[in-house]
């Protein structure tokens, strides 16, 4: 019984780390998208006022 629990523990840790990494990756992509969107908006406004 204990051997099964010990064998399942690394798999549980691996699943948790994969979930955390996937969540962190999606959050980074979302933040990069917002930064790109805001930068594009600021450039357009700058060019609008400049031109």
Buried (B, 14 or more C-beta within 10 A) or exposed (E): EEEEEEEEEEEEEEEEEEEEEEEEEEEEEEEEEEEEEEEEEEEEEEEEEEE
